[in-house]
Amino acid sequence: MYNIKTAWQHSDSFTSNNLAMLEKQLLCDVTLVGKHSTDPIKCHKFILVSRSSVFEAMLCGPLAETNDVINISDIEESILKSFVRSLYSNCVEITAETALHLMYAAKKYDVLGLQTKCRSFLDIEMSAINVCTVLDQAIAFDNMDFQKMCLKLITRQSKDVLETESFVEISRSALKAILMCDNFGTSECELFNGCKRWAKHACKSSGRSETDSDIRDVLGKELIDLIRFPAMAAKEFSENVTKISLLCQSDIIDVFRAISTQKTVSSFKSEPRISLTMECLFIRCETFANDRGGDFASTVSPQINGKGNNLSFSVSDDCALSGVAMCLPVHDGSTKATLEIFEDCLTVHKTTVTLNFNGDTYEVIKIKQNIPLVKGKLYTIKVLNNGQIIFRCKE
């Protein structure tokens, strides 16, 4: 018997009532069966059709399903459950492990809102810690846009990526994609040692020993040939490569010859990978004024939502933003300021910083995770000062 005082139907939210219908499996009229299903999802045609044009065609069109059980063999059951809950509630928990799986489901069933949420999550939350996980998904779903995005982050934060646990867990295809990059932010020796860690982890996971022979077999000729041994220093090659039985004697001799002569005399690529980790400070102005509040972007338009001071810019080549110079208070004390960075109209970074008076006009505020800047995109830095007067750029 229902308790009238706590009946779920008393909620003013149509969304929460619909979600309760799903959770309690009341009046369900269709069942979705995901990949490797052990717990089919009973739900309502009304909700599916109201949220997805694809489900509308499947359930209402001239070729509508006559069976009340729909097999969805290309989406894992756990992902399908999250997807269905998002249709009912418009809420979903997105992680690096599920983002592209959910995006695939959203694209398949034409749910634009969920696609946008997944894209926003990856734009903001993808980092050195989880980028390898996302890259594996991007390769599995043949999503070239996200593969490029992942590889761009990996080549800019290479050292951090190589030290993560997710790196040693990536697929062979993902490691191959990394080794095919012409850009990388660490030395070839460090990349090689990362590959060796990956191979040892693969040996351990498959129950194999971690001998030199096993490491060579796990890497295989395909991956070994992509390592640019001649780009190493002679000492690095001697201490890290020749001491293990990875290359044959003739290959070792050829690599040493290539290193000493700086000529292509081995079968391995000799050109060093280009490092993208050099930092440059771009100065917009060198003269500051303190006659009114503002910051280094105060005189630049356009404004976003009519608030704050903004600087809009684009880049001539792909690079990364690692910090922003923000003007400091004119007088003793401190002030809070909100720093927000947009790619086109999408927020890619937002934080609140404390700016302290120290006699200087500005301070470079470092960004925790470098923000990739793509050629052809419009970027806007918005600063909203919430306290005392700070210096501004003088035209």
C-alpha positions as a Markdown table, in Angstrom:
| # | Residue | x | y | z |
|---|---|---|---|---|
| 1 | Met | 0.0 | 0.0 | 0.0 |
| 2 | Tyr | 1.4 | 3.4 | -0.9 |
| 3 | Asn | 2.2 | 5.9 | 1.8 |
| 4 | Ile | 0.3 | 9.1 | 0.7 |
| 5 | Lys | 2.7 | 11.4 | 2.5 |
| 6 | Thr | 5.8 | 10.1 | 0.7 |
| 7 | Ala | 4.3 | 9.0 | -2.7 |
| 8 | Trp | 6.9 | 9.6 | -5.5 |
| 9 | Gln | 4.0 | 11.0 | -7.6 |
| 10 | His | 3.9 | 14.1 | -5.4 |
| 11 | Ser | 7.1 | 15.4 | -7.0 |
| 12 | Asp | 6.6 | 18.5 | -9.2 |
| 13 | Ser | 9.2 | 17.3 | -11.6 |
| 14 | Phe | 7.9 | 15.4 | -14.6 |
| 15 | Thr | 11.5 | 14.2 | -15.2 |
| 16 | Ser | 11.9 | 12.7 | -11.8 |
| 17 | Asn | 8.4 | 11.0 | -12.0 |
| 18 | Asn | 9.4 | 9.5 | -15.4 |
| 19 | Leu | 12.7 | 8.3 | -13.9 |
| 20 | Ala | 10.8 | 6.7 | -11.0 |
| 21 | Met | 8.7 | 4.9 | -13.5 |
| 22 | Leu | 11.9 | 3.5 | -15.1 |
| 23 | Glu | 13.4 | 2.5 | -11.8 |
| 24 | Lys | 10.2 | 0.8 | -10.5 |
| 25 | Gln | 9.6 | -0.7 | -14.0 |
| 26 | Leu | 6.0 | 0.4 | -14.0 |
| 27 | Leu | 4.0 | 0.0 | -17.2 |
| 28 | Cys | 7.1 | -0.7 | -19.3 |
| 29 | Asp | 6.3 | -1.6 | -22.9 |
| 30 | Val | 9.7 | -2.3 | -24.5 |
| 31 | Thr | 12.9 | -4.0 | -23.5 |
| 32 | Leu | 16.4 | -3.1 | -24.7 |
| 33 | Val | 19.1 | -5.8 | -24.7 |
| 34 | Gly | 22.7 | -4.5 | -24.8 |
| 35 | Lys | 25.9 | -6.3 | -25.7 |
| 36 | His | 26.8 | -9.1 | -23.2 |
| 37 | Ser | 23.5 | -8.4 | -21.5 |
| 38 | Thr | 22.7 | -10.1 | -18.2 |
| 39 | Asp | 20.0 | -7.6 | -17.1 |
| 40 | Pro | 17.8 | -6.3 | -20.0 |
| 41 | Ile | 16.5 | -2.8 | -19.7 |
| 42 | Lys | 12.7 | -2.5 | -19.4 |
| 43 | Cys | 11.6 | 1.0 | -20.4 |
| 44 | His | 8.9 | 3.1 | -22.1 |
| 45 | Lys | 8.4 | 3.7 | -25.9 |
| 46 | Phe | 6.9 | 7.1 | -25.0 |
| 47 | Ile | 10.2 | 8.3 | -23.6 |
| 48 | Leu | 12.4 | 6.8 | -26.3 |
| 49 | Val | 10.4 | 8.3 | -29.1 |
| 50 | Ser | 10.1 | 11.7 | -27.4 |
| 51 | Arg | 13.9 | 12.0 | -27.1 |
| 52 | Ser | 15.2 | 10.3 | -30.2 |
| 53 | Ser | 14.2 | 10.6 | -33.9 |
| 54 | Val | 15.8 | 7.3 | -34.5 |
| 55 | Phe | 13.7 | 5.5 | -31.9 |
| 56 | Glu | 10.7 | 7.3 | -33.4 |
| 57 | Ala | 11.4 | 5.8 | -36.8 |
| 58 | Met | 12.1 | 2.4 | -35.2 |
| 59 | Leu | 8.9 | 2.3 | -33.1 |
| 60 | Cys | 6.4 | 4.5 | -35.0 |
| 61 | Gly | 7.3 | 4.5 | -38.7 |
| 62 | Pro | 6.0 | 2.2 | -41.5 |
| 63 | Leu | 8.8 | -0.2 | -40.7 |
| 64 | Ala | 8.3 | -0.1 | -36.9 |
| 65 | Glu | 9.5 | -3.0 | -34.8 |
| 66 | Thr | 6.8 | -5.5 | -34.0 |
| 67 | Asn | 8.9 | -7.2 | -31.4 |
| 68 | Asp | 8.9 | -5.5 | -27.9 |
| 69 | Val | 12.5 | -6.7 | -27.4 |
| 70 | Ile | 15.1 | -4.6 | -29.2 |
| 71 | Asn | 18.6 | -6.1 | -29.4 |
| 72 | Ile | 21.4 | -3.4 | -29.5 |
| 73 | Ser | 24.5 | -5.6 | -29.9 |
| 74 | Asp | 27.0 | -2.8 | -30.5 |
| 75 | Ile | 26.5 | -1.0 | -27.1 |
| 76 | Glu | 27.6 | -2.5 | -23.8 |
| 77 | Glu | 24.8 | -3.0 | -21.3 |
| 78 | Ser | 26.3 | -0.7 | -18.7 |
| 79 | Ile | 26.7 | 2.1 | -21.3 |
| 80 | Leu | 23.1 | 1.4 | -22.6 |
| 81 | Lys | 21.8 | 1.8 | -19.0 |
| 82 | Ser | 23.5 | 5.1 | -18.6 |
| 83 | Phe | 22.2 | 6.2 | -22.0 |
| 84 | Val | 18.6 | 5.3 | -21.2 |
| 85 | Arg | 18.8 | 7.0 | -17.8 |
| 86 | Ser | 20.0 | 10.2 | -19.6 |
| 87 | Leu | 16.9 | 10.0 | -21.9 |
| 88 | Tyr | 14.7 | 10.0 | -18.8 |
| 89 | Ser | 16.5 | 12.5 | -16.6 |
| 90 | Asn | 18.8 | 14.5 | -18.9 |
| 91 | Cys | 21.5 | 13.7 | -16.4 |
| 92 | Val | 24.5 | 11.4 | -16.9 |
| 93 | Glu | 27.8 | 10.6 | -15.2 |
| 94 | Ile | 30.6 | 10.9 | -17.8 |
| 95 | Thr | 34.1 | 9.6 | -17.2 |
| 96 | Ala | 37.1 | 9.1 | -19.4 |
| 97 | Glu | 36.2 | 5.4 | -19.7 |
| 98 | Thr | 32.6 | 6.1 | -20.9 |
| 99 | Ala | 32.7 | 9.4 | -22.8 |
| 100 | Leu | 33.2 | 8.1 | -26.3 |
| 101 | His | 31.0 | 5.1 | -25.7 |
| 102 | Leu | 28.2 | 7.4 | -24.6 |
| 103 | Met | 28.9 | 9.7 | -27.6 |
| 104 | Tyr | 28.6 | 6.7 | -29.9 |
| 105 | Ala | 25.2 | 5.9 | -28.5 |
| 106 | Ala | 24.1 | 9.5 | -28.7 |
| 107 | Lys | 25.2 | 9.8 | -32.3 |
| 108 | Lys | 23.5 | 6.5 | -33.2 |
| 109 | Tyr | 20.2 | 7.6 | -31.8 |
| 110 | Asp | 20.5 | 11.3 | -32.6 |
| 111 | Val | 20.5 | 12.7 | -29.1 |
| 112 | Leu | 22.3 | 16.0 | -29.6 |
| 113 | Gly | 22.3 | 17.1 | -26.0 |
| 114 | Leu | 24.2 | 14.1 | -24.8 |
| 115 | Gln | 26.7 | 14.5 | -27.7 |
| 116 | Thr | 27.4 | 18.0 | -26.6 |
| 117 | Lys | 27.9 | 16.9 | -23.0 |
| 118 | Cys | 30.3 | 14.2 | -24.0 |
| 119 | Arg | 32.3 | 16.6 | -26.2 |
| 120 | Ser | 32.4 | 19.3 | -23.4 |
| 121 | Phe | 33.6 | 16.7 | -20.9 |
| 122 | Leu | 36.5 | 15.7 | -23.2 |
| 123 | Asp | 37.4 | 19.3 | -24.0 |
| 124 | Ile | 37.6 | 20.3 | -20.3 |
| 125 | Glu | 38.5 | 17.1 | -18.4 |
| 126 | Met | 40.9 | 15.3 | -20.7 |
| 127 | Ser | 44.3 | 15.3 | -19.2 |
| 128 | Ala | 47.7 | 13.5 | -19.1 |
| 129 | Ile | 46.2 | 11.0 | -16.6 |
| 130 | Asn | 43.2 | 9.9 | -18.8 |
| 131 | Val | 44.2 | 10.7 | -22.4 |
| 132 | Cys | 45.5 | 7.2 | -23.1 |
| 133 | Thr | 42.1 | 5.8 | -22.1 |
| 134 | Val | 40.3 | 8.2 | -24.4 |
| 135 | Leu | 42.7 | 7.5 | -27.3 |
| 136 | Asp | 41.9 | 3.8 | -27.0 |
| 137 | Gln | 38.2 | 4.6 | -27.3 |
| 138 | Ala | 38.8 | 6.9 | -30.2 |
| 139 | Ile | 40.7 | 4.2 | -32.1 |
| 140 | Ala | 38.0 | 1.6 | -31.3 |
| 141 | Phe | 35.3 | 3.9 | -32.6 |
| 142 | Asp | 37.4 | 5.1 | -35.6 |
| 143 | Asn | 36.9 | 8.7 | -34.4 |
| 144 | Met | 39.7 | 10.6 | -36.2 |
| 145 | Asp | 38.8 | 14.0 | -34.6 |
| 146 | Phe | 39.3 | 12.7 | -31.1 |
| 147 | Gln | 42.4 | 10.6 | -32.1 |
| 148 | Lys | 44.0 | 13.9 | -33.3 |
| 149 | Met | 42.9 | 15.7 | -30.1 |
| 150 | Cys | 44.4 | 12.9 | -27.9 |
| 151 | Leu | 47.7 | 12.7 | -29.8 |
| 152 | Lys | 48.0 | 16.5 | -29.7 |
| 153 | Leu | 47.7 | 16.5 | -25.9 |
| 154 | Ile | 50.1 | 13.5 | -25.6 |
| 155 | Thr | 52.8 | 15.2 | -27.7 |
| 156 | Arg | 52.5 | 18.3 | -25.5 |
| 157 | Gln | 52.5 | 16.6 | -22.1 |
| 158 | Ser | 54.6 | 13.6 | -23.1 |
| 159 | Lys | 56.6 | 13.3 | -19.9 |
| 160 | Asp | 53.5 | 13.3 | -17.7 |
| 161 | Val | 51.7 | 10.8 | -20.0 |
| 162 | Leu | 54.6 | 8.3 | -20.1 |
| 163 | Glu | 54.5 | 8.2 | -16.3 |
| 164 | Thr | 50.8 | 7.3 | -15.9 |
| 165 | Glu | 49.4 | 3.9 | -15.3 |
| 166 | Ser | 47.0 | 4.3 | -18.2 |
| 167 | Phe | 50.0 | 4.5 | -20.6 |
| 168 | Val | 51.1 | 1.0 | -19.9 |
| 169 | Glu | 47.5 | -0.2 | -20.3 |
| 170 | Ile | 46.9 | 1.2 | -23.8 |
| 171 | Ser | 46.3 | -1.0 | -26.8 |
| 172 | Arg | 49.0 | -1.9 | -29.3 |
| 173 | Ser | 47.1 | 0.3 | -31.9 |
| 174 | Ala | 47.3 | 3.3 | -29.5 |
| 175 | Leu | 51.0 | 2.8 | -28.9 |
| 176 | Lys | 51.6 | 2.5 | -32.6 |
| 177 | Ala | 49.7 | 5.8 | -33.2 |
| 178 | Ile | 51.9 | 7.5 | -30.6 |
| 179 | Leu | 55.1 | 6.2 | -32.1 |
| 180 | Met | 54.1 | 7.4 | -35.5 |
| 181 | Cys | 54.0 | 11.0 | -34.3 |
| 182 | Asp | 56.7 | 13.4 | -35.6 |
| 183 | Asn | 56.2 | 15.6 | -32.5 |
| 184 | Phe | 56.9 | 14.5 | -28.9 |
| 185 | Gly | 57.8 | 16.4 | -25.8 |
| 186 | Thr | 60.5 | 14.1 | -24.4 |
| 187 | Ser | 63.7 | 12.5 | -25.7 |
| 188 | Glu | 63.6 | 9.4 | -27.9 |
| 189 | Cys | 65.3 | 7.5 | -25.0 |
| 190 | Glu | 62.5 | 8.4 | -22.6 |
| 191 | Leu | 59.9 | 7.3 | -25.2 |
| 192 | Phe | 61.8 | 4.0 | -25.7 |
| 193 | Asn | 61.8 | 3.4 | -21.9 |
| 194 | Gly | 58.1 | 4.0 | -21.9 |
| 195 | Cys | 57.6 | 1.4 | -24.6 |
| 196 | Lys | 59.7 | -1.0 | -22.5 |
| 197 | Arg | 57.4 | -0.4 | -19.5 |
| 198 | Trp | 54.4 | -1.0 | -21.7 |
| 199 | Ala | 55.9 | -4.3 | -22.9 |
| 200 | Lys | 56.8 | -5.5 | -19.4 |
| 201 | His | 53.2 | -4.7 | -18.3 |
| 202 | Ala | 51.8 | -6.7 | -21.3 |
| 203 | Cys | 54.1 | -9.6 | -20.3 |
| 204 | Lys | 52.9 | -9.5 | -16.7 |
| 205 | Ser | 49.2 | -9.2 | -17.7 |
| 206 | Ser | 49.4 | -12.3 | -20.0 |
| 207 | Gly | 51.4 | -14.4 | -17.5 |
| 208 | Arg | 54.6 | -14.3 | -19.4 |
| 209 | Ser | 58.1 | -13.7 | -18.0 |
| 210 | Glu | 59.8 | -10.3 | -18.5 |
| 211 | Thr | 62.9 | -11.5 | -20.2 |
| 212 | Asp | 64.6 | -9.6 | -23.1 |
| 213 | Ser | 63.2 | -12.1 | -25.5 |
| 214 | Asp | 59.6 | -11.7 | -24.2 |
| 215 | Ile | 59.9 | -7.9 | -24.4 |
| 216 | Arg | 61.1 | -8.1 | -28.0 |
| 217 | Asp | 58.3 | -10.5 | -28.9 |
| 218 | Val | 55.6 | -8.4 | -27.3 |
| 219 | Leu | 56.8 | -5.2 | -29.0 |
| 220 | Gly | 57.2 | -6.9 | -32.3 |
| 221 | Lys | 59.0 | -5.7 | -35.4 |
| 222 | Glu | 56.1 | -3.3 | -36.2 |
| 223 | Leu | 56.6 | -1.2 | -33.1 |
| 224 | Ile | 60.4 | -1.6 | -32.8 |
| 225 | Asp | 60.8 | -0.2 | -36.3 |
| 226 | Leu | 59.0 | 3.0 | -35.3 |
| 227 | Ile | 61.4 | 3.8 | -32.5 |
| 228 | Arg | 64.0 | 6.3 | -33.8 |
| 229 | Phe | 67.2 | 4.8 | -32.2 |
| 230 | Pro | 69.5 | 7.0 | -34.3 |
| 231 | Ala | 67.9 | 10.1 | -32.7 |
| 232 | Met | 69.3 | 9.1 | -29.3 |
| 233 | Ala | 72.7 | 10.2 | -28.0 |
| 234 | Ala | 75.4 | 7.5 | -28.3 |
| 235 | Lys | 75.5 | 7.1 | -24.5 |
| 236 | Glu | 71.7 | 6.8 | -24.2 |
| 237 | Phe | 71.7 | 4.1 | -26.9 |
| 238 | Ser | 74.5 | 2.2 | -25.3 |
| 239 | Glu | 73.1 | 2.3 | -21.8 |
| 240 | Asn | 69.4 | 1.7 | -22.5 |
| 241 | Val | 69.2 | -0.3 | -25.7 |
| 242 | Thr | 72.4 | -2.4 | -26.4 |
| 243 | Lys | 72.3 | -3.9 | -22.9 |
| 244 | Ile | 69.1 | -5.8 | -23.7 |
| 245 | Ser | 68.7 | -8.3 | -26.5 |
| 246 | Leu | 66.3 | -6.1 | -28.5 |
| 247 | Leu | 68.2 | -5.5 | -31.7 |
| 248 | Cys | 70.4 | -7.7 | -33.7 |
| 249 | Gln | 74.1 | -7.0 | -33.9 |
| 250 | Ser | 74.0 | -5.6 | -37.4 |
| 251 | Asp | 71.2 | -3.2 | -36.4 |
| 252 | Ile | 73.2 | -2.0 | -33.4 |
| 253 | Ile | 76.3 | -1.3 | -35.5 |
| 254 | Asp | 74.2 | 0.6 | -38.1 |
| 255 | Val | 72.6 | 2.7 | -35.4 |
| 256 | Phe | 76.0 | 3.6 | -33.9 |
| 257 | Arg | 77.2 | 4.6 | -37.4 |
| 258 | Ala | 74.1 | 6.7 | -37.9 |
| 259 | Ile | 74.6 | 8.5 | -34.6 |
| 260 | Ser | 78.3 | 9.1 | -35.2 |
| 261 | Thr | 78.0 | 10.2 | -38.9 |
| 262 | Gln | 74.6 | 12.0 | -38.6 |
| 263 | Lys | 73.7 | 10.2 | -41.8 |
| 264 | Thr | 70.8 | 7.8 | -42.6 |
| 265 | Val | 72.7 | 4.5 | -42.7 |
| 266 | Ser | 70.3 | 2.3 | -40.7 |
| 267 | Ser | 66.8 | 1.1 | -41.3 |
| 268 | Phe | 65.4 | 3.2 | -38.5 |
| 269 | Lys | 64.2 | 6.8 | -39.0 |
| 270 | Ser | 67.0 | 9.2 | -38.0 |
| 271 | Glu | 65.1 | 12.6 | -37.8 |
| 272 | Pro | 64.5 | 13.6 | -34.2 |
| 273 | Arg | 60.9 | 14.2 | -33.2 |
| 274 | Ile | 60.1 | 17.9 | -32.8 |
| 275 | Ser | 59.6 | 19.0 | -29.2 |
| 276 | Leu | 56.6 | 21.3 | -28.6 |
| 277 | Thr | 57.4 | 22.1 | -25.0 |
| 278 | Met | 59.3 | 25.4 | -25.4 |
| 279 | Glu | 57.4 | 28.2 | -23.7 |
| 280 | Cys | 57.2 | 31.7 | -25.1 |
| 281 | Leu | 55.7 | 34.9 | -23.5 |
| 282 | Phe | 53.7 | 37.0 | -25.8 |
| 283 | Ile | 53.5 | 40.7 | -24.7 |
| 284 | Arg | 50.5 | 42.7 | -25.7 |
| 285 | Cys | 51.6 | 45.9 | -24.1 |
| 286 | Glu | 54.5 | 47.3 | -22.1 |
| 287 | Thr | 52.9 | 50.5 | -20.7 |
| 288 | Phe | 50.4 | 50.2 | -17.8 |
| 289 | Ala | 47.9 | 52.7 | -16.3 |
| 290 | Asn | 46.3 | 52.7 | -12.9 |
| 291 | Asp | 43.7 | 55.4 | -13.3 |
| 292 | Arg | 40.8 | 52.9 | -13.3 |
| 293 | Gly | 40.1 | 49.2 | -12.8 |
| 294 | Gly | 40.8 | 46.8 | -15.5 |
| 295 | Asp | 43.4 | 44.3 | -16.7 |
| 296 | Phe | 45.7 | 43.7 | -19.6 |
| 297 | Ala | 42.6 | 42.9 | -21.8 |
| 298 | Ser | 40.4 | 45.8 | -20.6 |
| 299 | Thr | 40.4 | 47.8 | -23.8 |
| 300 | Val | 39.8 | 44.9 | -26.2 |
| 301 | Ser | 36.4 | 43.7 | -27.5 |
| 302 | Pro | 34.2 | 41.8 | -28.0 |
| 303 | Gln | 32.7 | 41.1 | -24.6 |
| 304 | Ile | 31.0 | 37.9 | -23.6 |
| 305 | Asn | 27.6 | 38.2 | -21.9 |
| 306 | Gly | 28.4 | 41.9 | -21.5 |
| 307 | Lys | 30.6 | 41.4 | -18.5 |
| 308 | Gly | 34.3 | 41.4 | -17.7 |
| 309 | Asn | 37.3 | 42.4 | -19.8 |
| 310 | Asn | 38.2 | 40.3 | -22.8 |
| 311 | Leu | 41.1 | 39.6 | -25.2 |
| 312 | Ser | 40.3 | 37.6 | -28.4 |
| 313 | Phe | 43.0 | 36.1 | -30.5 |
| 314 | Ser | 43.8 | 33.3 | -32.9 |
| 315 | Val | 47.1 | 31.4 | -33.6 |
| 316 | Ser | 48.9 | 30.8 | -36.9 |
| 317 | Asp | 49.9 | 27.3 | -36.0 |
| 318 | Asp | 48.8 | 24.7 | -33.4 |
| 319 | Cys | 50.4 | 25.3 | -30.0 |
| 320 | Ala | 49.3 | 25.3 | -26.3 |
| 321 | Leu | 48.5 | 28.0 | -23.7 |
| 322 | Ser | 50.3 | 27.4 | -20.4 |
| 323 | Gly | 49.6 | 30.6 | -18.6 |
| 324 | Val | 48.0 | 34.1 | -18.7 |
| 325 | Ala | 49.6 | 37.3 | -17.5 |
| 326 | Met | 47.1 | 39.1 | -15.2 |
| 327 | Cys | 47.5 | 42.6 | -13.9 |
| 328 | Leu | 48.0 | 43.1 | -10.1 |
| 329 | Pro | 46.4 | 45.4 | -7.6 |
| 330 | Val | 47.5 | 49.0 | -7.6 |
| 331 | His | 47.5 | 49.3 | -3.8 |
| 332 | Asp | 48.4 | 47.1 | -0.8 |
| 333 | Gly | 46.1 | 44.1 | -0.4 |
| 334 | Ser | 44.7 | 41.4 | -2.7 |
| 335 | Thr | 41.7 | 40.9 | -5.0 |
| 336 | Lys | 39.8 | 37.9 | -6.4 |
| 337 | Ala | 39.5 | 37.5 | -10.2 |
| 338 | Thr | 37.8 | 35.0 | -12.4 |
| 339 | Leu | 39.8 | 33.8 | -15.4 |
| 340 | Glu | 37.7 | 32.1 | -18.1 |
| 341 | Ile | 39.0 | 31.0 | -21.5 |
| 342 | Phe | 36.8 | 30.2 | -24.5 |
| 343 | Glu | 37.3 | 28.3 | -27.7 |
| 344 | Asp | 34.8 | 29.9 | -30.0 |
| 345 | Cys | 31.8 | 30.0 | -27.6 |
| 346 | Leu | 32.8 | 26.9 | -25.5 |
| 347 | Thr | 34.4 | 27.3 | -22.1 |
| 348 | Val | 37.6 | 25.3 | -22.0 |
| 349 | His | 39.0 | 26.7 | -18.7 |
| 350 | Lys | 37.6 | 28.6 | -15.7 |
| 351 | Thr | 39.2 | 29.3 | -12.4 |
| 352 | Thr | 39.3 | 31.9 | -9.6 |
| 353 | Val | 42.7 | 33.3 | -8.7 |
| 354 | Thr | 43.9 | 35.6 | -5.9 |
| 355 | Leu | 46.0 | 38.5 | -7.2 |
| 356 | Asn | 48.3 | 40.1 | -4.5 |
| 357 | Phe | 50.0 | 43.5 | -4.5 |
| 358 | Asn | 53.8 | 43.1 | -4.8 |
| 359 | Gly | 54.9 | 46.3 | -6.5 |
| 360 | Asp | 54.8 | 44.7 | -10.0 |
| 361 | Thr | 52.2 | 45.5 | -12.6 |
| 362 | Tyr | 51.4 | 41.9 | -13.6 |
| 363 | Glu | 52.0 | 38.2 | -12.8 |
| 364 | Val | 51.9 | 35.1 | -15.1 |
| 365 | Ile | 49.2 | 32.8 | -13.7 |
| 366 | Lys | 50.1 | 29.2 | -14.7 |
| 367 | Ile | 47.3 | 26.9 | -16.0 |
| 368 | Lys | 47.3 | 23.5 | -14.4 |
| 369 | Gln | 46.8 | 21.6 | -17.7 |
| 370 | Asn | 48.0 | 23.3 | -20.9 |
| 371 | Ile | 45.2 | 24.3 | -23.2 |
| 372 | Pro | 45.7 | 23.1 | -26.8 |
| 373 | Leu | 45.3 | 26.1 | -29.3 |
| 374 | Val | 44.2 | 25.1 | -32.8 |
| 375 | Lys | 45.0 | 27.1 | -35.9 |
| 376 | Gly | 41.8 | 28.7 | -37.3 |
| 377 | Lys | 39.9 | 28.7 | -34.0 |
| 378 | Leu | 39.0 | 32.0 | -32.1 |
| 379 | Tyr | 40.0 | 32.1 | -28.5 |
| 380 | Thr | 38.9 | 34.6 | -25.9 |
| 381 | Ile | 40.4 | 35.3 | -22.5 |
| 382 | Lys | 37.8 | 36.8 | -20.1 |
| 383 | Val | 38.9 | 38.3 | -16.8 |
| 384 | Leu | 36.4 | 39.5 | -14.2 |
| 385 | Asn | 37.9 | 41.5 | -11.3 |
| 386 | Asn | 35.9 | 41.2 | -8.1 |
| 387 | Gly | 37.9 | 43.5 | -5.8 |
| 388 | Gln | 40.1 | 46.5 | -5.7 |
| 389 | Ile | 41.6 | 48.5 | -8.6 |
| 390 | Ile | 44.2 | 46.7 | -10.6 |
| 391 | Phe | 46.6 | 47.9 | -13.3 |
| 392 | Arg | 45.4 | 48.0 | -16.9 |
| 393 | Cys | 47.0 | 48.1 | -20.3 |
| 394 | Lys | 47.5 | 51.6 | -21.7 |
| 395 | Glu | 47.1 | 51.9 | -25.4 |
